[in-house]
Amino acid sequence: MTTTFLAAQAAGQGGGMTMILMMVAIFAIMWFFMIRPQQKKQKEIRNFQNSLSDGTHVITGGGIHGTVRRIDLTTNSVDVEIAKGVVIRVDRGYVFADASAMQNTQTK
């Protein structure tokens, strides 16, 4: 009986370190497969929003396709023409993608 108690006590002592290593491994896996790619995508979107210019074909956060007609840096907004003569104003943070680049990848 004493030997089984001592064996169980010896096996239980290393459990804390193993648990810490498992937690670190899980965090590392989550970082490389979830957090890091999302940060890279957000950085690409931010760079695209900062490089907007007149005439760029864009897709807004609501899925509206249009052409940038004017960028107002004071209000951080973009005027997007969605049809001939129909211009809407959206916040620059809601312009997510280059529509012409999306069309080029779909046709290939």
N, CA, C and O atoms as a Tinker XYZ file with bonds, in Angstrom:
   432  protein
     1  N      0.822000   -1.178000    0.000000    73     2
     2  CA     0.000000    0.000000    0.000000    64     1     3
     3  C      0.874000    1.252000    0.000000    63     2     4     5
     4  O      0.570000    2.226000   -0.689000    81     3
     5  N      1.934000    1.224000    0.757000    73     3     6
     6  CA     2.825000    2.373000    0.837000    64     5     7
     7  C      3.520000    2.606000   -0.503000    63     6     8     9
     8  O      3.714000    3.755000   -0.902000    81     7
     9  N      3.893000    1.546000   -1.195000    73     7    10
    10  CA     4.572000    1.715000   -2.479000    64     9    11
    11  C      3.640000    2.336000   -3.522000    63    10    12    13
    12  O      4.088000    3.178000   -4.300000    81    11
    13  N      2.393000    1.962000   -3.564000    73    11    14
    14  CA     1.471000    2.561000   -4.531000    64    13    15
    15  C      1.235000    4.032000   -4.219000    63    14    16    17
    16  O      1.094000    4.849000   -5.130000    81    15
    17  N      1.192000    4.369000   -2.943000    73    15    18
    18  CA     1.011000    5.758000   -2.561000    64    17    19
    19  C      2.214000    6.599000   -2.992000    63    18    20    21
    20  O      2.043000    7.707000   -3.501000    81    19
    21  N      3.429000    6.078000   -2.792000    73    19    22
    22  CA     4.644000    6.786000   -3.181000    64    21    23
    23  C      4.747000    6.907000   -4.703000    63    22    24    25
    24  O      5.196000    7.931000   -5.217000    81    23
    25  N      4.333000    5.865000   -5.417000    73    23    26
    26  CA     4.375000    5.907000   -6.878000    64    25    27
    27  C      3.379000    6.938000   -7.418000    63    26    28    29
    28  O      3.693000    7.670000   -8.356000    81    27
    29  N      2.196000    6.995000   -6.837000    73    27    30
    30  CA     1.195000    7.963000   -7.267000    64    29    31
    31  C      1.655000    9.383000   -6.959000    63    30    32    33
    32  O      1.411000   10.307000   -7.735000    81    31
    33  N      2.322000    9.547000   -5.821000    73    31    34
    34  CA     2.816000   10.863000   -5.437000    64    33    35
    35  C      3.922000   11.325000   -6.395000    63    34    36    37
    36  O      3.963000   12.500000   -6.758000    81    35
    37  N      4.808000   10.431000   -6.804000    73    35    38
    38  CA     5.896000   10.762000   -7.720000    64    37    39
    39  C      5.342000   11.096000   -9.109000    63    38    40    41
    40  O      5.852000   12.006000   -9.762000    81    39
    41  N      4.335000   10.398000   -9.565000    73    39    42
    42  CA     3.748000   10.652000  -10.881000    64    41    43
    43  C      3.009000   11.988000  -10.897000    63    42    44    45
    44  O      2.988000   12.657000  -11.930000    81    43
    45  N      2.416000   12.387000   -9.804000    73    43    46
    46  CA     1.656000   13.626000   -9.736000    64    45    47
    47  C      2.529000   14.864000   -9.704000    63    46    48    49
    48  O      2.038000   15.951000  -10.009000    81    47
    49  N      3.764000   14.756000   -9.358000    73    47    50
    50  CA     4.618000   15.931000   -9.234000    64    49    51
    51  C      4.966000   16.548000  -10.586000    63    50    52    53
    52  O      5.100000   17.770000  -10.661000    81    51
    53  N      5.115000   15.792000  -11.628000    73    51    54
    54  CA     5.465000   16.323000  -12.942000    64    53    55
    55  C      4.272000   16.855000  -13.703000    63    54    56    57
    56  O      4.454000   17.439000  -14.772000    81    55
    57  N      3.076000   16.684000  -13.210000    73    55    58
    58  CA     1.857000   17.085000  -13.918000    64    57    59
    59  C      1.737000   18.580000  -14.131000    63    58    60    61
    60  O      1.201000   19.012000  -15.152000    81    59
    61  N      2.219000   19.376000  -13.201000    73    59    62
    62  CA     2.108000   20.835000  -13.325000    64    61    63
    63  C      2.910000   21.369000  -14.489000    63    62    64    65
    64  O      2.438000   22.225000  -15.238000    81    63
    65  N      4.114000   20.869000  -14.641000    73    63    66
    66  CA     4.975000   21.329000  -15.738000    64    65    67
    67  C      4.420000   20.884000  -17.087000    63    66    68    69
    68  O      4.481000   21.635000  -18.061000    81    67
    69  N      3.889000   19.693000  -17.151000    73    67    70
    70  CA     3.295000   19.183000  -18.387000    64    69    71
    71  C      2.096000   20.034000  -18.786000    63    70    72    73
    72  O      1.899000   20.331000  -19.965000    81    71
    73  N      1.306000   20.420000  -17.808000    73    71    74
    74  CA     0.123000   21.240000  -18.082000    64    73    75
    75  C      0.529000   22.610000  -18.637000    63    74    76    77
    76  O     -0.102000   23.121000  -19.562000    81    75
    77  N      1.565000   23.189000  -18.077000    73    75    78
    78  CA     2.041000   24.489000  -18.555000    64    77    79
    79  C      2.551000   24.368000  -19.990000    63    78    80    81
    80  O      2.269000   25.228000  -20.824000    81    79
    81  N      3.295000   23.310000  -20.277000    73    79    82
    82  CA     3.802000   23.104000  -21.634000    64    81    83
    83  C      2.664000   22.902000  -22.632000    63    82    84    85
    84  O      2.734000   23.391000  -23.759000    81    83
    85  N      1.638000   22.197000  -22.232000    73    83    86
    86  CA     0.474000   21.988000  -23.108000    64    85    87
    87  C     -0.246000   23.313000  -23.383000    63    86    88    89
    88  O     -0.678000   23.561000  -24.509000    81    87
    89  N     -0.374000   24.156000  -22.366000    73    87    90
    90  CA    -1.028000   25.454000  -22.540000    64    89    91
    91  C     -0.220000   26.333000  -23.502000    63    90    92    93
    92  O     -0.795000   27.007000  -24.357000    81    91
    93  N      1.097000   26.326000  -23.363000    73    91    94
    94  CA     1.962000   27.096000  -24.260000    64    93    95
    95  C      1.844000   26.563000  -25.683000    63    94    96    97
    96  O      1.788000   27.347000  -26.631000    81    95
    97  N      1.806000   25.263000  -25.844000    73    95    98
    98  CA     1.684000   24.659000  -27.175000    64    97    99
    99  C      0.351000   25.024000  -27.820000    63    98   100   101
   100  O      0.309000   25.326000  -29.013000    81    99
   101  N     -0.731000   25.000000  -27.060000    73    99   102
   102  CA    -2.048000   25.350000  -27.592000    64   101   103
   103  C     -2.071000   26.815000  -28.016000    63   102   104   105
   104  O     -2.608000   27.151000  -29.071000    81   103
   105  N     -1.488000   27.683000  -27.196000    73   103   106
   106  CA    -1.441000   29.107000  -27.557000    64   105   107
   107  C     -0.619000   29.315000  -28.825000    63   106   108   109
   108  O     -1.011000   30.104000  -29.686000    81   107
   109  N      0.504000   28.628000  -28.958000    73   107   110
   110  CA     1.344000   28.766000  -30.150000    64   109   111
   111  C      0.599000   28.300000  -31.395000    63   110   112   113
   112  O      0.686000   28.940000  -32.442000    81   111
   113  N     -0.121000   27.208000  -31.294000    73   111   114
   114  CA    -0.895000   26.696000  -32.432000    64   113   115
   115  C     -1.980000   27.705000  -32.816000    63   114   116   117
   116  O     -2.177000   27.985000  -33.998000    81   115
   117  N     -2.683000   28.249000  -31.819000    73   115   118
   118  CA    -3.719000   29.248000  -32.106000    64   117   119
   119  C     -3.111000   30.485000  -32.749000    63   118   120   121
   120  O     -3.709000   31.062000  -33.657000    81   119
   121  N     -1.944000   30.899000  -32.300000    73   119   122
   122  CA    -1.281000   32.079000  -32.847000    64   121   123
   123  C     -0.953000   31.885000  -34.329000    63   122   124   125
   124  O     -1.242000   32.755000  -35.150000    81   123
   125  N     -0.353000   30.748000  -34.667000    73   123   126
   126  CA     0.081000   30.538000  -36.049000    64   125   127
   127  C     -1.054000   30.227000  -37.014000    63   126   128   129
   128  O     -0.948000   30.535000  -38.201000    81   127
   129  N     -2.136000   29.625000  -36.532000    73   127   130
   130  CA    -3.208000   29.241000  -37.444000    64   129   131
   131  C     -4.413000   30.169000  -37.433000    63   130   132   133
   132  O     -5.227000   30.119000  -38.355000    81   131
   133  N     -4.551000   31.023000  -36.409000    73   131   134
   134  CA    -5.737000   31.883000  -36.338000    64   133   135
   135  C     -5.395000   33.366000  -36.237000    63   134   136   137
   136  O     -5.852000   34.164000  -37.056000    81   135
   137  N     -4.614000   33.731000  -35.264000    73   135   138
   138  CA    -4.382000   35.146000  -34.985000    64   137   139
   139  C     -3.473000   35.780000  -36.027000    63   138   140   141
   140  O     -3.789000   36.851000  -36.545000    81   139
   141  N     -2.360000   35.145000  -36.345000    73   139   142
   142  CA    -1.389000   35.717000  -37.273000    64   141   143
   143  C     -1.962000   35.947000  -38.679000    63   142   144   145
   144  O     -1.768000   37.032000  -39.228000    81   143
   145  N     -2.662000   34.970000  -39.288000    73   143   146
   146  CA    -3.248000   35.230000  -40.616000    64   145   147
   147  C     -4.290000   36.351000  -40.602000    63   146   148   149
   148  O     -4.398000   37.114000  -41.562000    81   147
   149  N     -5.054000   36.447000  -39.512000    73   147   150
   150  CA    -6.055000   37.499000  -39.419000    64   149   151
   151  C     -5.390000   38.872000  -39.333000    63   150   152   153
   152  O     -5.868000   39.826000  -39.945000    81   151
   153  N     -4.307000   38.982000  -38.589000    73   151   154
   154  CA    -3.577000   40.244000  -38.499000    64   153   155
   155  C     -2.986000   40.637000  -39.854000    63   154   156   157
   156  O     -2.992000   41.815000  -40.210000    81   155
   157  N     -2.476000   39.665000  -40.611000    73   155   158
   158  CA    -1.924000   39.951000  -41.929000    64   157   159
   159  C     -3.018000   40.457000  -42.875000    63   158   160   161
   160  O     -2.788000   41.393000  -43.640000    81   159
   161  N     -4.196000   39.849000  -42.826000    73   159   162
   162  CA    -5.312000   40.263000  -43.673000    64   161   163
   163  C     -5.760000   41.679000  -43.313000    63   162   164   165
   164  O     -6.028000   42.487000  -44.202000    81   163
   165  N     -5.843000   41.985000  -42.013000    73   163   166
   166  CA    -6.234000   43.326000  -41.591000    64   165   167
   167  C     -5.218000   44.368000  -42.044000    63   166   168   169
   168  O     -5.589000   45.486000  -42.399000    81   167
   169  N     -3.939000   44.005000  -42.033000    73   167   170
   170  CA    -2.898000   44.921000  -42.476000    64   169   171
   171  C     -3.033000   45.191000  -43.975000    63   170   172   173
   172  O     -2.854000   46.329000  -44.410000    81   171
   173  N     -3.344000   44.166000  -44.769000    73   171   174
   174  CA    -3.557000   44.335000  -46.206000    64   173   175
   175  C     -4.738000   45.262000  -46.478000    63   174   176   177
   176  O     -4.661000   46.129000  -47.348000    81   175
   177  N     -5.823000   45.081000  -45.740000    73   175   178
   178  CA    -7.014000   45.924000  -45.917000    64   177   179
   179  C     -6.687000   47.368000  -45.560000    63   178   180   181
   180  O     -7.077000   48.284000  -46.284000    81   179
   181  N     -5.976000   47.584000  -44.457000    73   179   182
   182  CA    -5.597000   48.929000  -44.033000    64   181   183
   183  C     -4.715000   49.609000  -45.089000    63   182   184   185
   184  O     -4.897000   50.788000  -45.390000    81   183
   185  N     -3.759000   48.855000  -45.648000    73   183   186
   186  CA    -2.904000   49.408000  -46.697000    64   185   187
   187  C     -3.716000   49.769000  -47.934000    63   186   188   189
   188  O     -3.458000   50.795000  -48.563000    81   187
   189  N     -4.701000   48.932000  -48.292000    73   187   190
   190  CA    -5.568000   49.221000  -49.437000    64   189   191
   191  C     -6.384000   50.483000  -49.189000    63   190   192   193
   192  O     -6.505000   51.329000  -50.074000    81   191
   193  N     -6.946000   50.613000  -47.987000    73   191   194
   194  CA    -7.754000   51.791000  -47.665000    64   193   195
   195  C     -6.918000   53.067000  -47.715000    63   194   196   197
   196  O     -7.410000   54.117000  -48.130000    81   195
   197  N     -5.670000   52.980000  -47.298000    73   195   198
   198  CA    -4.798000   54.156000  -47.326000    64   197   199
   199  C     -4.337000   54.505000  -48.739000    63   198   200   201
   200  O     -3.949000   55.645000  -48.995000    81   199
   201  N     -4.374000   53.541000  -49.659000    73   199   202
   202  CA    -3.912000   53.801000  -51.027000    64   201   203
   203  C     -5.059000   54.044000  -52.007000    63   202   204   205
   204  O     -4.847000   54.012000  -53.219000    81   203
   205  N     -6.256000   54.282000  -51.508000    73   203   206
   206  CA    -7.395000   54.541000  -52.394000    64   205   207
   207  C     -7.150000   55.795000  -53.229000    63   206   208   209
   208  O     -6.554000   56.765000  -52.764000    81   207
   209  N     -7.622000   55.751000  -54.466000    73   207   210
   210  CA    -7.526000   56.923000  -55.339000    64   209   211
   211  C     -8.781000   56.990000  -56.200000    63   210   212   213
   212  O     -9.526000   56.017000  -56.308000    81   211
   213  N     -9.002000   58.139000  -56.803000    73   211   214
   214  CA   -10.170000   58.318000  -57.670000    64   213   215
   215  C    -10.115000   57.326000  -58.833000    63   214   216   217
   216  O     -9.060000   57.104000  -59.427000    81   215
   217  N    -11.267000   56.738000  -59.146000    73   215   218
   218  CA   -11.347000   55.804000  -60.257000    64   217   219
   219  C    -11.126000   54.351000  -59.872000    63   218   220   221
   220  O    -11.246000   53.469000  -60.723000    81   219
   221  N    -10.811000   54.081000  -58.626000    73   219   222
   222  CA   -10.601000   52.697000  -58.185000    64   221   223
   223  C    -11.947000   52.000000  -58.029000    63   222   224   225
   224  O    -12.866000   52.549000  -57.422000    81   223
   225  N    -12.065000   50.806000  -58.568000    73   223   226
   226  CA   -13.280000   50.001000  -58.419000    64   225   227
   227  C    -13.183000   49.272000  -57.082000    63   226   228   229
   228  O    -12.232000   48.530000  -56.838000    81   227
   229  N    -14.177000   49.489000  -56.218000    73   227   230
   230  CA   -14.112000   48.957000  -54.855000    64   229   231
   231  C    -15.367000   48.181000  -54.495000    63   230   232   233
   232  O    -16.390000   48.258000  -55.176000    81   231
   233  N    -15.259000   47.428000  -53.398000    73   231   234
   234  CA   -16.399000   46.737000  -52.793000    64   233   235
   235  C    -16.485000   47.225000  -51.357000    63   234   236   237
   236  O    -15.495000   47.183000  -50.626000    81   235
   237  N    -17.661000   47.687000  -50.946000    73   235   238
   238  CA   -17.840000   48.186000  -49.582000    64   237   239
   239  C    -18.154000   47.031000  -48.635000    63   238   240   241
   240  O    -18.345000   45.890000  -49.058000    81   239
   241  N    -18.203000   47.354000  -47.357000    73   239   242
   242  CA   -18.512000   46.344000  -46.346000    64   241   243
   243  C    -19.900000   45.749000  -46.521000    63   242   244   245
   244  O    -20.135000   44.616000  -46.100000    81   243
   245  N    -20.816000   46.476000  -47.126000    73   243   246
   246  CA   -22.168000   45.972000  -47.369000    64   245   247
   247  C    -22.291000   45.190000  -48.657000    63   246   248   249
   248  O    -23.377000   44.724000  -49.000000    81   247
   249  N    -21.179000   45.039000  -49.384000    73   247   250
   250  CA   -21.197000   44.272000  -50.621000    64   249   251
   251  C    -21.541000   45.095000  -51.850000    63   250   252   253
   252  O    -21.812000   44.531000  -52.910000    81   251
   253  N    -21.535000   46.414000  -51.731000    73   251   254
   254  CA   -21.865000   47.281000  -52.857000    64   253   255
   255  C    -20.616000   47.513000  -53.694000    63   254   256   257
   256  O    -19.572000   47.908000  -53.174000    81   255
   257  N    -20.730000   47.264000  -54.988000    73   255   258
   258  CA   -19.631000   47.492000  -55.925000    64   257   259
   259  C    -19.782000   48.891000  -56.503000    63   258   260   261
   260  O    -20.892000   49.326000  -56.810000    81   259
   261  N    -18.671000   49.587000  -56.649000    73   259   262
   262  CA   -18.727000   50.923000  -57.214000    64   261   263
   263  C    -17.347000   51.450000  -57.543000    63   262   264   265
   264  O    -16.347000   50.742000  -57.423000    81   263
   265  N    -17.309000   52.707000  -57.962000    73   263   266
   266  CA   -16.075000   53.374000  -58.349000    64   265   267
   267  C    -15.876000   54.596000  -57.458000    63   266   268   269
   268  O    -16.797000   55.388000  -57.262000    81   267
   269  N    -14.676000   54.740000  -56.926000    73   267   270
   270  CA   -14.372000   55.887000  -56.072000    64   269   271
   271  C    -14.373000   57.155000  -56.921000    63   270   272   273
   272  O    -13.687000   57.227000  -57.940000    81   271
   273  N    -15.142000   58.149000  -56.497000    73   271   274
   274  CA   -15.203000   59.423000  -57.212000    64   273   275
   275  C    -14.479000   60.534000  -56.456000    63   274   276   277
   276  O    -13.911000   61.433000  -57.077000    81   275
   277  N    -14.494000   60.483000  -55.126000    73   275   278
   278  CA   -13.853000   61.520000  -54.338000    64   277   279
   279  C    -13.521000   60.964000  -52.965000    63   278   280   281
   280  O    -14.282000   60.182000  -52.395000    81   279
   281  N    -12.376000   61.380000  -52.443000    73   279   282
   282  CA   -11.951000   60.971000  -51.104000    64   281   283
   283  C    -11.829000   62.229000  -50.261000    63   282   284   285
   284  O    -11.105000   63.157000  -50.621000    81   283
   285  N    -12.535000   62.261000  -49.141000    73   283   286
   286  CA   -12.500000   63.401000  -48.236000    64   285   287
   287  C    -11.732000   62.990000  -46.979000    63   286   288   289
   288  O    -12.252000   62.261000  -46.135000    81   287
   289  N    -10.496000   63.462000  -46.866000    73   287   290
   290  CA    -9.653000   63.080000  -45.731000    64   289   291
   291  C    -10.062000   63.770000  -44.437000    63   290   292   293
   292  O     -9.751000   63.275000  -43.353000    81   291
   293  N    -10.755000   64.908000  -44.528000    73   291   294
   294  CA   -11.165000   65.596000  -43.304000    64   293   295
   295  C    -12.262000   64.835000  -42.570000    63   294   296   297
   296  O    -12.269000   64.786000  -41.340000    81   295
   297  N    -13.188000   64.242000  -43.320000    73   295   298
   298  CA   -14.262000   63.456000  -42.693000    64   297   299
   299  C    -14.003000   61.962000  -42.788000    63   298   300   301
   300  O    -14.804000   61.161000  -42.304000    81   299
   301  N    -12.889000   61.578000  -43.408000    73   299   302
   302  CA   -12.507000   60.174000  -43.573000    64   301   303
   303  C    -13.603000   59.388000  -44.297000    63   302   304   305
   304  O    -13.948000   58.271000  -43.913000    81   303
   305  N    -14.139000   60.003000  -45.353000    73   303   306
   306  CA   -15.200000   59.349000  -46.113000    64   305   307
   307  C    -14.826000   59.281000  -47.588000    63   306   308   309
   308  O    -13.928000   59.979000  -48.059000    81   307
   309  N    -15.545000   58.417000  -48.301000    73   307   310
   310  CA   -15.298000   58.192000  -49.720000    64   309   311
   311  C    -16.631000   58.275000  -50.443000    63   310   312   313
   312  O    -17.612000   57.671000  -50.010000    81   311
   313  N    -16.674000   59.021000  -51.547000    73   311   314
   314  CA   -17.853000   59.051000  -52.406000    64   313   315
   315  C    -17.689000   57.962000  -53.457000    63   314   316   317
   316  O    -16.723000   57.963000  -54.220000    81   315
   317  N    -18.642000   57.032000  -53.492000    73   315   318
   318  CA   -18.583000   55.892000  -54.400000    64   317   319
   319  C    -19.765000   55.964000  -55.358000    63   318   320   321
   320  O    -20.915000   56.065000  -54.933000    81   319
   321  N    -19.470000   55.911000  -56.654000    73   319   322
   322  CA   -20.522000   55.905000  -57.669000    64   321   323
   323  C    -20.912000   54.451000  -57.917000    63   322   324   325
   324  O    -20.101000   53.646000  -58.374000    81   323
   325  N    -22.184000   54.127000  -57.602000    73   323   326
   326  CA   -22.639000   52.743000  -57.741000    64   325   327
   327  C    -23.429000   52.518000  -59.024000    63   326   328   329
   328  O    -23.594000   51.382000  -59.467000    81   327
   329  N    -23.909000   53.585000  -59.608000    73   327   330
   330  CA   -24.582000   53.544000  -60.909000    64   329   331
   331  C    -24.378000   54.912000  -61.547000    63   330   332   333
   332  O    -23.955000   55.854000  -60.876000    81   331
   333  N    -24.668000   55.023000  -62.804000    73   331   334
   334  CA   -24.448000   56.301000  -63.490000    64   333   335
   335  C    -25.278000   57.394000  -62.811000    63   334   336   337
   336  O    -26.509000   57.356000  -62.816000    81   335
   337  N    -24.578000   58.361000  -62.232000    73   335   338
   338  CA   -25.244000   59.474000  -61.561000    64   337   339
   339  C    -25.660000   59.208000  -60.123000    63   338   340   341
   340  O    -26.194000   60.107000  -59.472000    81   339
   341  N    -25.435000   58.006000  -59.603000    73   339   342
   342  CA   -25.808000   57.672000  -58.230000    64   341   343
   343  C    -24.528000   57.537000  -57.404000    63   342   344   345
   344  O    -23.753000   56.596000  -57.576000    81   343
   345  N    -24.329000   58.506000  -56.501000    73   343   346
   346  CA   -23.116000   58.531000  -55.688000    64   345   347
   347  C    -23.519000   58.418000  -54.225000    63   346   348   349
   348  O    -24.392000   59.145000  -53.752000    81   347
   349  N    -22.878000   57.507000  -53.519000    73   347   350
   350  CA   -23.125000   57.359000  -52.087000    64   349   351
   351  C    -21.841000   57.692000  -51.340000    63   350   352   353
   352  O    -20.741000   57.561000  -51.878000    81   351
   353  N    -21.994000   58.118000  -50.109000    73   351   354
   354  CA   -20.842000   58.435000  -49.270000    64   353   355
   355  C    -20.735000   57.350000  -48.204000    63   354   356   357
   356  O    -21.690000   57.077000  -47.478000    81   355
   357  N    -19.561000   56.739000  -48.124000    73   355   358
   358  CA   -19.308000   55.704000  -47.117000    64   357   359
   359  C    -18.039000   56.060000  -46.354000    63   358   360   361
   360  O    -17.169000   56.773000  -46.853000    81   359
   361  N    -17.960000   55.557000  -45.158000    73   359   362
   362  CA   -16.751000   55.739000  -44.364000    64   361   363
   363  C    -15.611000   54.963000  -45.008000    63   362   364   365
   364  O    -15.812000   53.850000  -45.493000    81   363
   365  N    -14.433000   55.535000  -45.014000    73   363   366
   366  CA   -13.292000   54.892000  -45.668000    64   365   367
   367  C    -12.957000   53.545000  -45.034000    63   366   368   369
   368  O    -12.397000   52.676000  -45.703000    81   367
   369  N    -13.285000   53.359000  -43.776000    73   367   370
   370  CA   -13.026000   52.093000  -43.098000    64   369   371
   371  C    -13.913000   50.949000  -43.574000    63   370   372   373
   372  O    -13.651000   49.790000  -43.255000    81   371
   373  N    -14.971000   51.266000  -44.343000    73   371   374
   374  CA   -15.877000   50.229000  -44.838000    64   373   375
   375  C    -15.644000   49.890000  -46.306000    63   374   376   377
   376  O    -16.464000   49.213000  -46.926000    81   375
   377  N    -14.546000   50.350000  -46.854000    73   375   378
   378  CA   -14.150000   49.958000  -48.209000    64   377   379
   379  C    -13.094000   48.874000  -48.042000    63   378   380   381
   380  O    -11.990000   49.144000  -47.569000    81   379
   381  N    -13.435000   47.645000  -48.432000    73   379   382
   382  CA   -12.593000   46.509000  -48.089000    64   381   383
   383  C    -11.797000   45.898000  -49.220000    63   382   384   385
   384  O    -10.738000   45.324000  -48.965000    81   383
   385  N    -12.250000   45.992000  -50.445000    73   383   386
   386  CA   -11.568000   45.230000  -51.490000    64   385   387
   387  C    -11.551000   45.989000  -52.807000    63   386   388   389
   388  O    -12.376000   46.868000  -53.057000    81   387
   389  N    -10.592000   45.625000  -53.634000    73   387   390
   390  CA   -10.462000   46.153000  -54.990000    64   389   391
   391  C    -11.273000   45.248000  -55.911000    63   390   392   393
   392  O    -10.911000   44.091000  -56.130000    81   391
   393  N    -12.367000   45.775000  -56.448000    73   391   394
   394  CA   -13.264000   44.960000  -57.273000    64   393   395
   395  C    -12.599000   44.499000  -58.561000    63   394   396   397
   396  O    -12.875000   43.398000  -59.036000    81   395
   397  N    -11.732000   45.317000  -59.129000    73   395   398
   398  CA   -11.080000   44.917000  -60.378000    64   397   399
   399  C    -10.118000   43.755000  -60.133000    63   398   400   401
   400  O     -9.970000   42.891000  -60.997000    81   399
   401  N     -9.466000   43.718000  -58.979000    73   399   402
   402  CA    -8.582000   42.600000  -58.652000    64   401   403
   403  C     -9.393000   41.333000  -58.410000    63   402   404   405
   404  O     -8.954000   40.238000  -58.760000    81   403
   405  N    -10.573000   41.475000  -57.813000    73   403   406
   406  CA   -11.440000   40.316000  -57.573000    64   405   407
   407  C    -11.934000   39.730000  -58.898000    63   406   408   409
   408  O    -11.990000   38.510000  -59.050000    81   407
   409  N    -12.292000   40.592000  -59.858000    73   407   410
   410  CA   -12.770000   40.114000  -61.151000    64   409   411
   411  C    -11.664000   39.411000  -61.917000    63   410   412   413
   412  O    -11.919000   38.427000  -62.611000    81   411
   413  N    -10.436000   39.905000  -61.800000    73   411   414
   414  CA    -9.313000   39.279000  -62.510000    64   413   415
   415  C     -9.022000   37.879000  -61.958000    63   414   416   417
   416  O     -8.657000   36.988000  -62.726000    81   415
   417  N     -9.175000   37.664000  -60.655000    73   415   418
   418  CA    -8.911000   36.340000  -60.093000    64   417   419
   419  C    -10.032000   35.356000  -60.406000    63   418   420   421
   420  O     -9.795000   34.151000  -60.495000    81   419
   421  N    -11.260000   35.868000  -60.575000    73   419   422
   422  CA   -12.378000   34.977000  -60.874000    64   421   423
   423  C    -12.388000   34.521000  -62.326000    63   422   424   425
   424  O    -12.892000   33.438000  -62.626000    81   423
   425  N    -11.845000   35.321000  -63.228000    73   423   426
   426  CA   -11.880000   34.955000  -64.643000    64   425   427
   427  C    -10.769000   33.975000  -65.014000    63   426   428   429
   428  O    -10.828000   33.366000  -66.082000    81   427
   429  N     -9.775000   33.811000  -64.174000    73   427   430
   430  CA    -8.659000   32.905000  -64.487000    64   429   431
   431  C     -9.013000   31.475000  -64.272000    63   430   432
   432  O     -8.182000   30.594000  -64.491000    81   431
